[in-house]
């Protein structure tokens, strides 16, 4: 089965190259697609230089829309979704995440941070269903209604759909992987405001 990695990215020029390079080294991955979600920095150029195929969206549509655009840009049987702001990602992590779906042991594999950074480890221990690191059959992402409208609530929408359809979901521990916080990326005040918007979009989808 063909496996594609899709990396939604909005203004992630600092970290996207290292994520792309790690994914390109993974033996099971056939293609790497970065969906540039209307970035205003050099995310697209940096991703191309690192070896990814870039799908550029003219305006920022949010994570849900970017994930769907990535799924539509490939004919792969399985899609591995990874955030563009990961730190410590290796090809072994990518293989661990893709493995259960590739072996048909699960419909969705959910990547959970472990032994990385305290803040991101705790966030995923408390709300594992919000992890952006997932492998799944491509048909699943295309079946979820109105995915492009979910923005940061996309993980809630996927988890809810998986529960409704009784899909097989397994958790995979990604040791020593972490993320940059929004405050680290764009400053405390702007990052805090962006975090509040993210929480609102998640809460809105959870109701």
N, C-alpha and C positions, 0 to 999 in steps of 0.2 A: 504494500500500500504506500501511496505517496504521502509524505508529510511536509507541510509548509509551516514555517514560523512566521507569525504576524506580530509586529511590534507597533502598537499605536504610539504616536509621539507628538507632543506639543511643546515646543521650545525646550528640547532636551539635547542640545548640542554638546553639553559637557559629558554625557554618559552614553549616548546612543551608540557610539562607535565600539565601545568595549562590549556592549550587549550583542551587537551584530557579529563581532569577531568570535565571541564564544559560541554563538548559535551556528555560525558557518563551519566550525570545527566538529560539530556533532554529526556522527555518521548517518543517523536516521533522517536528517533534515535534507530535503531535496531543493528547497528554495527559501530565501529569507526576504520578507516583504516588510518594509517600514511604511506605515501610513502616516504621512506628515499632515497632521490635522490643523492646517492653516497657520503653521508656525511663523513667527516674525524674526526668528534667528536663523542660524545656519544648519538647522537640524537635517534638512533634506540633503544638502551638499555633503555634510559629514557622513551621513548614512550611506550615500552612494560611494564615497571614497573608501568606506569600510567594506564595501562589497554587497550591499543590499540593493534590491530593486525597490524603488521608491514610488509609492502612489501618493500624489500630492492633491490634497483637498483645498480648494480656493479659500474657503472660510472654515472657521472652527465649528465643527458639528458636535463635538463631545465624544467621549470614549466609546459609547455605544455605536454611534455612527461610524467611527473610525474602525472599530472591530468588524462591523458588517462589511464595510468597504474592502477590508483586507480579505475577508472570506470570499467576496465576489470577484476578487482579483486573481484567484487561484482555482485550479481544478483538483487540488489535493483532496484525498480522502479524509485526512486528519489535519487539524490546525492546532498548533501550539501557540498560545498567546503569552507574551511576555511584556512586562512594562519596560519602558525605555530608560528608566532611572535606576535600574538595578546596579548594585555593587557586589562584586565577588562571584558573579555568575560564571560557571564553567560548562564545558561540553558535557561533563558528567551529570550536572544538574538537568540539562536539557534532555539527555537520554533517560534519566529517571522519570521525568515528567511525561515524556512521550510513551514510555514503555508499556504501562498498563493498557492504554488505548490501542497501541500498535499490536499488542499481543491479544487483543480482544477480551481482556480481563475486566475492562471497565468501559463505560461510555464517556465518562469525564474523569480526568485526574486533576486534583486540586493541589497546587504547590503551597506548602506552609513553611515559612521561614523558621529556622532553628539555629541557635548559637551564632547569630549575626549581631544585630544591635538591639539593645534592650527595648527601645521604643517600638521598633517594627516587629520584633518577636512577640511582645505583649499584645500588640494590636491584632496580630493574627491568631494568637491563642484565644483572645476574647471574641473575635469575629472572623473565624476562618473562612466563612462563606463570602467574605469581601476580598479575598485574594485575587489579584489580577493575573496570577500565573496559573494557566489552565491548559490542558490538552483535551481535545474533544473531537468527535466526528464532525466534519464540516457541515453535514446535513442538519445537525442540531442547531447551530448558530443561525442558519438560514430559516429554520422553522419558527423561531421565537418571534411572535408578533410585535411590531413597532419597536424593534430593538434600537433603531436609529434615533428614537426619541428619548432614550433612557439616560443619556449622558453618563454621569458618574454612578447612576443607579444600575448600570448594566450588570454588575455582578449579582445584585439582588434579583434582577430579572432572570438571569441564567439559573441561579439556585432555585428560584420558585418554579421555573419551567421543569427543571430536573426532578423536583419533588412531585409535581403534578403528573409527570409522565413515568414516574417510578424508574428513572434512569439509574444505572449503576455508577456511583460516585466513590472514588477512593482518594485518600489523602497521601501525598508524597512529601516527605520532609526534605527541605532544601537547606542543608547545613551551611552556615557561614555566608548566606546570601542576605542582603538587606537593601534598603532603599534610601535615597535622599528624601528628606522631608520637604514639604513645600516652603517652609520657612527658610531652610538652607538654600533653596534654589532661587527664591525671589525676594528674600528679606522677611523680617518678622511680621510686619504689619500686613503687607500684601499676601504673604503666605498664610497668615491667620485668616484673612478674609476669604482667600481661595479655599481654605479648609472648611470654613463655615458653609460656603456654597456647595462643596462636595457633600458635606453631611446632610444639607437640606435635600439635595437630589436623591441621596440614599434613603432618607426618611420618607420622602414623597413616594418612592417606589415601594417602600415597605408597608405602606398603609393598606 
